[in-house]
Amino acid sequence: MLERLLPPDVRTASTTTDPPDAEIFPAEAALITNAVEKRRNEFTTVRHCARLALAELGVPPAPILPGVRGAPVWPAGIVGSMTHCVGYRGAAVARAGAVRGVGIDAEVDGPLPEGVLDLVSSEREREHLGQLARQWPAVQWERLLFSAKESVYKVWSPLTGEWLGFEGAAVTFDPEAETFTARLLVDGPFETLAGRFLVADGIVLTAITLGGPVR
């Protein structure tokens, strides 16, 4: 699914199961010693996916540890993003000389919990989602908005080192093109981000590639 949303410069790997042969480095295992099985599985498998994607770039296996605010610390010269939800784990990586940033997010295709939409959206965005829902009622637009903003954050934070709340970006969708645009409402290195989305096999997936090399 991921490869359908990202350009060739970005390498991807994903799975809908937790492979029994997925392994992690001791430094990674130390972080989940006391975690419940669900957390251990998603932590292990998503890093398994990341190393498969990195291998396509010729990058040898190495620990992928959490850094600031839990974001993965990639090998030197690499940008990337990881995501996991029930029934899906995925990773996307690229060389920093090819793209500036990558953000991906997967969510279970279903309604947001009650009250969440008001926390993650503006009144204008809710009006936009309402219009979309009347024309394309089968799509969980609220869940897509949540996912798109997660992808925005995963591009924003590594480049700026700063937090970005849900109110920091305004998202609009083009349902026919299966794309979205995020307009940043805070000062930063870019004003807009363009992304793509896909709904398939019970999963909502969004992805953003910020073109151009890291400066």
N, C-alpha and C positions, 0 to 999 in steps of 0.2 A: 504493500500500500504506500509506504513512504516514498519509494522511488518514483511513483506517479506524481508526486507533489514537488519534487526537488530536482534541480538541474544536474547534469552529469558530473560536474565538479564536486558535488556532494555525494559521498558514499554512505550507504545505509545498510542496516540489518535489523530484522524484526522477527518476532515469533509470537505465537498465540499460546504456547505452553512453556513450562519450565524444564528445559532439557536436563536429564539426570547427570550428564557429563559436564555441565557448566561448572567452572571452577573460579575461585577468586584468590587473590594474593593474601598472605597473612596480614598485611597492613589493612586490607579491606575487611577481612574476617573479624579483626579486632573491633571494628566499629559496630558489628551486629551480634556480638556475643550474647547479649541478653534480649535480643529482638524476638518477636513472635515469628512463627514459621512463615506467615504471609509476607512479612517484611523481609525476612532473610531470602525468600524466593525471588521477590521482585528486585531486590538489591543485587543479588547474584546474577540473575538472568539479564538484566538490563546492561550490566557490565560485560557479560558474555557477548551480547549484541554489539556493544561499543568496540570490543576488541576485534570482532569479526569485520566490522566496518573499517577500523583502523588498518587491519591487515591488507585491505584492498588498496590502501595508500602506501603500503610498504612499511608501516610503522610497527615495530615489534611490540609484543605484549608487555604491559606495565600496569601498575596499580592506578586506578582512577579514583582519587580520594575527593571528598567534598571540601570545597573552599569557602569563600565568603557566602553567607546565607545558604549554604548547602549546594551551591553550584559546583558541577564537576570541574576538577583541575585537569586540563588536557595536557598531553605531551607538548613540548615546545614546538611552536609553528603550526599548531592545530587549533581549529575552532570546532565547536560541536554542541550537541544537545542530546539529552536522553529523556525518555518518557515511559511511564508505565501506568496501567490501570488494570482492572479485572479483565483477563482475557487478552491482554496485549502488552508487549514490551518492545521498545524500539530505540534505535540510536542513529544519529546522522552526524557525520564528521567531514571536514574539508581542510585543505591546506590554507593557512592564513594568507598566502600569496594569491589565492584564487578568489576567496570571498572574505568579507569582513565579519560576518556572523551568521549563525544558524539557530533557529528556534523551532522546536516541534512539541506538540502536545496531543496526547490521546486521552479520550474520555469514553466512558460507556454511553452508548446512544440511548438517552432517556431524559426525562424532565429533571431540571435542577431541584434540589430540595427546597421546600417552601421557605420563602424569605431571602434566599440567596441572590436572586436576580436584583432585588433592590440594592444589595450591597455591592454589586459588581458592575452596575450600569447606570447611565444617566437617564433622565426622562426622555430626551431625544432618542437615545438608543432603544429604549423600550417602545417608543412609537414606531421606530424603524422595524423592530422585530415583530410588532403587531401587524404591520403591513405585509411583511414577508409571510407570516403565518397564515394570513387570509388567502394568499395566492399559492403557497406551498405548505399546506397544513401537515404533511407527513414528516417534515423536517423539524428536528428539535433545535430551533434557532437560539433559544436561551442557552442551551448547552454549547452550541457552536460559538456563541459570544464569549462564554467563559473560557473555552479552549483557545480561541484566538488571542485573548488577552494574556493567557499563560505563555503562548508562543512569543508574543510581543515582549514580555518581561525577560524571556530567556535570551533574546537578542540584546535588549537594552542593558541589562545588568552587567554582563561581562565587559561590555565596551565602556561603560560609565563608572562602574563600581558603586552605583547608587541604587537605592530602592525605587521601585515604580509601583504605585498602588493601582488598583483597577480604575480609579478615576483619572489616571494619568494619560489615558489613551481613549480616543473615540473611534469605534469600529463600525464600518458599514460593509454590507455584503452585496455581491453581485451573484445571485443564485444561478443565472444561466451560464455564466463563465466559471462558476465554482471558485470564485476568488473573493478576497476581502481587502480592505484598506484600513489601516490604523493611523489616525492622525494624532501625533504626540502633542499633549497639552502642557508639557513642561519643556524647559530649555534643555538642549542636548545636542549630540552630534548629527542628528537627522530629524526631520520634521514629520515624515511619513514612512510607513512600512507597508509593503505589498505582500500578501500571502495567498495561499491556496488552501482549499478544504476538500475533504472527502468524507462521505458517510457510507460505510459498507460493513457487512458482517457484524452488525451490532456495535460498531466502533465509530466515534466521531474523531477525525484527525485533522489537525491544522499544521501548517508549516510555513516558515518564512526564511528566505535567503536574502541577506543584505549583500548586494554585489560590491565588487571592488576589494582590493587587498586591505588588510589591517594597516593603518598608518602608525 
